[in-house]
Amino acid sequence: MLNLQRLKLLDVFARVGTVRAVADELVMSPSAVSQQLAVLEAETGAALFERAGRRISLTAAGEVLVERGRGLLSEAEAVDAELAELSTEPAGRIRLGGFASSVSPLLTRAAGLLAESHPHIEVELLEIEPREATTALLQGRLDLVVTVDEADGTLLAPTITVVPLATDPLMAVLPLGHALASAASVSLADLAGEKWALDHAGSYLGELVPRACRAVGFEPRVAGRFSSYGVLLDYVAATGSVAVLPELAIEKGVVARPVAELADRRIVIALRTGTSRRRALIAVVEALRQAAGR
């Protein structure tokens, strides 16, 4: 009989590529991971790995087991979810993650709606970057996430179900009285000579905005980087810098204008397919859609 925990180790290995990365993700020692993968190989009676020095990779048999194993893991999670939902009322603790600008207008509002409609559902909220959210979901640290579909294939994993939620325009943020404050829209090139306030390096917007500026022919002159959108907005208002932020994050005290070169962000809900029929999660999805005006 195949062991589901060892199948999960194999699934993570297929995604991250090394024993050490598997150990880091699952908070295990590398030797424990190697031992469990060796046991799995012995259980199957097939060569699952090719070894070249210290590196190992999946064989064709290993790839097959990963694909079939994902189905088994998803089905096992679905069974657990159905057993947990035999009560008449959706209930339980749901860990919900979302990026910074989604927390107040979407996650917090949805939690309030659920407190009224489903008092036996306890929602734990976590602010998390889109690039970290999918990993947290796959690791089981979160039950569902509100995230941005960057169209990079991250959300195409067969074990993830994606529900469309909203679109969020990326806007140029200008101080009151800026020369372009009365324009219907702006081009990034119009802001080439400005000082820029950016999200922190490595974040979604912290990388996207400089990349978009370079695409139109200039390197943004960075005056500051801030992980808090509230602090960033205060900085723009106080110093005359400019920025690009999602419309959801923009508050009073600045001017927001559409940017010609930037497409709207596609905001989605992502959850593990095996749990997608859990009634408590269905209730959370509906509350999020209601909060988004869907």
C-alpha positions, 0 to 999 in steps of 0.5 A: 500500500502506498503511503500518502505522506510519502506521496506528498514528499514526492509531489513536493520534490517534483515541484521544488527539485531538490531534497533540501528544498523539500526539507525546507518547505516541510520543516524536516531534515534532508536525511529524513526526506531522503530516507522516506523517498527511499522507502517509497521507492522500495514500496513501489519496486520501481526506480523513481530517481536517477542519481548523478553525483549528489543530485537526483531527478525523477525517472519516467516511473517517478513522473507517473507516480507524481501524476497519479499520486496527486490524484490520490492526495486530492481525493484523500483530502476531499474525503477528509473534507466531506467527513468533516462536513457531515454536520448540518451547519458549515463550521470550523477554522478557515485560514484565509490569506490575501495580499495587502490591498485586498485585506480591508476591502475583501478579506475583512469585509468577507469575515464580517459577513461570515460572522453574521451568516455562519457564526460557527465558521472561524476565519483566521486572516493572514496578509501574504504576498501573491508570490508566497500565497500559492506555496502556502496553499500547497503546503497546507498552511492556508485553506484558501487565498485571494491572490493575483493571477500573474499568468505565469502558470503558477496557478495551473497546478492540477491540485489547485482550483481557481475562482475568478473574483475581481479585476483591479486596475493599476493606477498612477498615484500622483500628489495633489496639484501635480501637473498631470492631476487633471489628465484622464490617463497618463503614460509611464513615459510622462513620469520619467523625470519624477522621483518614485516611491515603490513597493519593497524589492522582490514583491509583485509591484516592486518588480513589475513597476521598474520592469514596465518603466524600462519597457518604455525607455527609462529607469525609475529614480527610486526615492523610497521603498515601502511595504505598507501601502499606507506609508507609501501613499503618505510619502507620495502626498508629502514629498511629491513623488509618484507611484503605481498602486492597485486601485483597491489600495488607494485612499484620499490625499492623492490623485489616481489616474489610469496608466496606458501601459498597464493592464488590470490585475486579475484577482482570484480565489485559489484553494486546493481542489481536494477541499473545494467541496467543503461547505465551510470553504464554499461559504467563504468563497461566497462571502468573498464574492459578495464582498467584491460585489459579484 
